[in-house]
Amino acid sequence: MIATGELEFVSGLYRKYTSDLAAVVEQQRTFLATNASTVTPQLDDLEAEITYLLLREYRPEHVVEIGTFYGWSTTWLLSALRDNGTGHLHSFDMVDHVKRTVPSELSDGRWTFTKGDVKENLDALPADTDYLFIDADHGKKFGQWYVDNLFPRMTSGIPASVHDVFHGRSARVWSEGQVVVKWLADHDVPFFTAARKNSPKNFDAINEVRTELGLTGARGSTKNPMIWFNLP
């Protein structure tokens, strides 16, 4: 399980999957260059890499992604499932830009996209979801909706991640980040983050490992506001 204090675990994943990760970083650089006029990456380098590494290690069969935009996170998730040789990604978004950018060699046979509000498509969620990835509406209202309605539908113990939580030292007021951090505290659930401003020690330590392994990012952004945790 990934939680507060799991820096050693994450560092170990970087060492375990170094060559595979390096190959995906190169792939994603090409993907970004090919789609430079349309794709605006949302995940920073550490967020994308750690997410990839967690999927490699946990080997989930049914990943749910809420929020795709143009497919930066989608291609990272699909790359992990491809490299695992198993698993299916179920993506949800109000817009379908992602359908025009995700390469067929990644999507064929391992991806289902549902266009529309996930709040109205709960029945489309796989009952046996074993990884939950959220990067959609970052307002307080949506955050409150998913802690009240989505989290309870998930199996206890599955890994989950939420993007855009720590852009500063703490979650922004009236944001989904503030809601989810409070929800986690109320349920005594620890989390892990490599956010540069919230957890500079984790940020620096992981970058030291990346430098040691000769890894460089696919896009070069360094805020990394995502959090990872296991649902209670």
VOLO-696534 format. One record per residue (C-alpha): x, y, z; residue in one letter. Coordinates in steps of 0.001 Angstrom, whole numbers, always signed. Layout:
<pts>
PT         u         v         w   residuo
PT         X         Y         Z         A
...
</pts>
This chain:
<pts>
PT         u         v         w   residuo
PT        +0        +0        +0         M
PT     +1165     +3520      -773         I
PT      +841     +6018     +2053         A
PT     +2716     +8586     +4114         T
PT     +6260     +7349     +4699         G
PT     +6265     +5114     +1612         E
PT     +9144     +6955       -39         L
PT    +11313     +3840      +108         E
PT     +8583     +1831     -1620         F
PT     +8293     +4350     -4465         V
PT    +12065     +4610     -4842         S
PT    +12206      +828     -5061         G
PT     +9683      +849     -7908         L
PT    +11853     +3283     -9845         Y
PT    +14757      +856     -9528         R
PT    +12656     -2220    -10311         K
PT    +11121      -853    -13528         Y
PT    +13882     +1515    -14697         T
PT    +14257      +276    -18259         S
PT    +10523       -41    -18917         D
PT     +9886     +3415    -17508         L
PT    +12668     +4935    -19601         A
PT    +11097     +3431    -22728         A
PT     +7683     +4879    -21871         V
PT     +9184     +8310    -21186         V
PT    +10654     +8270    -24709         E
PT     +7328     +7092    -26104         Q
PT     +5488     +9897    -24336         Q
PT     +7928    +12513    -25580         R
PT     +7146    +11360    -29098         T
PT     +3411    +11354    -28380         F
PT     +3618    +14911    -27056         L
PT     +5699    +16116    -30009         A
PT     +3326    +14474    -32481         T
PT      +303    +16084    -30831         N
PT     +1903    +19391    -29845         A
PT      -894    +21468    -31356         S
PT     -3633    +19754    -29335         T
PT     -2354    +17922    -26260         V
PT     -1857    +19926    -23073         T
PT      -328    +17570    -20502         P
PT     -1933    +17700    -17080         Q
PT      +231    +15256    -15140         L
PT     +3688    +16422    -14193         D
PT     +6630    +14062    -14635         D
PT     +6701    +12484    -11182         L
PT     +2926    +12067    -11149         E
PT     +2917    +10273    -14490         A
PT     +5908     +8118    -13633         E
PT     +4711     +7107    -10168         I
PT     +1255     +6294    -11517         T
PT     +2826     +4114    -14211         Y
PT     +5012     +2378    -11621         L
PT     +2107     +1703     -9272         L
PT       +68      +134    -12060         L
PT     +3034     -2032    -13001         R
PT     +3426     -3193     -9411         E
PT      -255     -3664     -8505         Y
PT     -1246     -5138    -11910         R
PT     -4888     -3991    -11739         P
PT     -7422     -5647    -14042         E
PT     -9925     -2761    -14128         H
PT     -8642      +823    -13915         V
PT    -11141     +3701    -13790         V
PT     -9972     +7089    -15071         E
PT    -12218    +10097    -14462         I
PT    -11050    +12981    -16623         G
PT     -9098    +12399    -19847         T
PT     -8955    +15749    -21702         F
PT     -6552    +15048    -24611         Y
PT     -5135    +11800    -23294         G
PT     -1861    +12503    -21509         W
PT     -2847    +10514    -18431         S
PT     -4771     +8003    -20555         T
PT     -1685     +7067    -22561         T
PT      +389     +6650    -19403         W
PT     -2250     +4374    -17878         L
PT     -2628     +2343    -21054         L
PT     +1149     +1995    -21351         S
PT     +1295      +391    -17924         A
PT     -1476     -2059    -18807         L
PT      +273     -2889    -22090         R
PT     +3542     -3528    -20309         D
PT     +1757     -5685    -17735         N
PT      +186     -7708    -20510         G
PT     -3175     -7530    -18755         T
PT     -5847     -5082    -17593         G
PT     -8507     -2766    -19026         H
PT     -8914     +1005    -18695         L
PT    -12395     +2516    -18305         H
PT    -12245     +6287    -18969         S
PT    -14934     +8926    -18434         F
PT    -15066    +12542    -19598         D
PT    -17559    +15166    -20721         M
PT    -15592    +15676    -23954         V
PT    -14134    +13088    -26320         D
PT    -10927    +14800    -27523         H
PT     -9041    +11773    -26247         V
PT    -10547     +9550    -28923         K
PT     -8597    +11486    -31561         R
PT     -5220    +11368    -29837         T
PT     -4768     +7993    -28119         V
PT     -2860     +5654    -30474         P
PT     -4724     +2512    -31498         S
PT     -1755      +342    -30564         E
PT     -2342     +1393    -26959         L
PT     -6138     +1430    -26928         S
PT     -7156     -1618    -28956         D
PT     -8507     -4348    -26697         G
PT     -7728     -2577    -23436         R
PT     -9759      +660    -23396         W
PT    -13398     +1681    -23004         T
PT    -14278     +5379    -23200         F
PT    -17611     +6717    -21944         T
PT    -18536    +10263    -22942         K
PT    -20695    +12131    -20436         G
PT    -20964    +13096    -16798         D
PT    -19664    +10255    -14635         V
PT    -22345    +11172    -12096         K
PT    -24894     +9973    -14626         E
PT    -22912     +6906    -15660         N
PT    -22212     +5141    -12400         L
PT    -23627     +1915    -13804         D
PT    -20835     +1941    -16396         A
PT    -18199     +1614    -13660         L
PT    -16828     -1920    -13418         P
PT    -17953     -3598    -10200         A
PT    -14443     -4941     -9685         D
PT    -12526     -1676    -10125         T
PT     -9086     -2117     -8591         D
PT     -7447     +1245     -9347         Y
PT     -9160     +4647     -9280         L
PT     -7637     +7696    -10992         F
PT     -9361    +11100    -10665         I
PT     -8382    +14221    -12606         D
PT    -11554    +16076    -13571         A
PT    -13521    +18967    -12051         D
PT    -11376    +20393     -9242         H
PT    -14133    +22265     -7427         G
PT    -15394    +21516     -3949         K
PT    -18808    +20381     -5180         K
PT    -17404    +17610     -7356         F
PT    -14999    +16541     -4631         G
PT    -17870    +16250     -2186         Q
PT    -19843    +14249     -4725         W
PT    -17204    +11621     -5267         Y
PT    -16271    +11120     -1617         V
PT    -19985    +10657      -876         D
PT    -21000     +8657     -3954         N
PT    -17978     +7174     -5706         L
PT    -15662     +6138     -2902         F
PT    -18336     +4020     -1168         P
PT    -18791     +2010     -4395         R
PT    -15148     +1015     -4479         M
PT    -13675     -2109     -2908         T
PT    -11864     -1445      +355         S
PT     -8096     -1261       +10         G
PT     -7796      -415     -3682         I
PT     -5218     +2232     -4643         P
PT     -6525     +5618     -5730         A
PT     -5086     +8948     -6822         S
PT     -6403    +12490     -7085         V
PT     -4710    +15197     -9129         H
PT     -4365    +18918     -8371         D
PT     -4467    +18678     -4583         V
PT     -1275    +20424     -3433         F
PT      -310    +23320     -5690         H
PT      +851    +25073     -2538         G
PT     +1809    +23907      +933         R
PT     -1831    +23044     +1602         S
PT     -4914    +22325      -495         A
PT     -6681    +25347     -1921         R
PT     -9772    +26638      -131         V
PT    -13041    +25545     -1767         W
PT    -11248    +22926     -3868         S
PT    -11771    +19204     -4267         E
PT     -8329    +18847     -2706         G
PT     -9530    +20394      +524         Q
PT    -12517    +18030      +523         V
PT    -10549    +14856      -137         V
PT     -7753    +15682     +2327         V
PT    -10345    +16280     +5054         K
PT    -12164    +13068     +4094         W
PT     -8943    +11088     +4340         L
PT     -8151    +12617     +7738         A
PT    -11665    +11887     +8990         D
PT    -11251     +8243     +7957         H
PT     -7676     +7953     +9281         D
PT     -6333     +7220     +5810         V
PT     -2729     +8280     +5149         P
PT     -1622     +9471     +1719         F
PT     +1587     +9913      -230         F
PT     +2566    +12914     -2325         T
PT     +5651    +14209     -4075         A
PT     +4221    +17710     -4396         A
PT     +7118    +20135     -4561         R
PT     +5675    +22653     -2091         K
PT     +3828    +20299      +250         N
PT     +6448    +17538      +480         S
PT     +9811    +18889      -699         P
PT    +11708    +16023      +975         K
PT     +9833    +13431     -1080         N
PT    +10193    +15562     -4191         F
PT    +13946    +15922     -3732         D
PT    +14518    +12285     -2768         A
PT    +12673    +10907     -5786         I
PT    +14518    +13248     -8108         N
PT    +17799    +12054     -6635         E
PT    +16823     +8479     -7491         V
PT    +15815     +9525    -11013         R
PT    +19155    +11276    -11506         T
PT    +21002     +8218    -10217         E
PT    +19101     +6013    -12698         L
PT    +19540     +8428    -15598         G
PT    +15813     +9125    -15918         L
PT    +14536    +12436    -17239         T
PT    +10937    +13517    -17571         G
PT     +8707    +13435    -20619         A
PT     +7474    +17018    -20178         R
PT     +9624    +18803    -17570         G
PT     +7026    +20236    -15183         S
PT     +7667    +20000    -11460         T
PT     +4629    +20915     -9330         K
PT     +3387    +17329     -8885         N
PT      +269    +18103     -6800         P
PT     -1209    +14571     -6945         M
PT     -1892    +12393     -3895         I
PT     -2041     +8597     -3714         W
PT     -3770     +6511     -1058         F
PT     -5649     +3272      -463         N
PT     -9382     +3529       +42         L
PT    -10541     +2377     +3474         P
</pts>
